[in-house]
Amino acid sequence: MHPLLEEFLLVLARSRRTQWALLLGVIGFTVTLLAGAYFSSQLVFSGLLAPMSEPMQRIVLLRCEIAAWGVLVSCLVLAAKSYAKDRKRLLR
């Protein structure tokens, strides 16, 4: 096995903060997308505003998608920072 890959896996196996950040990012991404899909599907107007239902659903879904990507990226940044700290601590 390549030494860099072995080092990466060793630090990842011992770093609980990095593991939790990665897990939280994946779960937060999935939950945010599912919640956005649910809430946008429940958005229905009646009367004169009925033609606006579909465009508003797309807008809500787009905003939830942007929020989901934000959650994922921020958790990946947190995981990278905690990985760097734990790498310094473990490989002295």
Sequence and secondary structure as in RCSB ss.txt:
>XXXX:A:sequence
MHPLLEEFLLVLARSRRTQWALLLGVIGFTVTLLAGAYFSSQLVFSGLLAPMSEPMQRIVLLRCEIAAWGVLVSC
LVLAAKSYAKDRKRLLR
>XXXX:A:secstr
  HHHHHHHHHHHH HHHHHHHHHHHHHHHHHHHHHHHHHHT    GGGGGGHHHHHHHHHHHHHHHHHHHHHHH
HHHHHHHHHHHHHHHT 
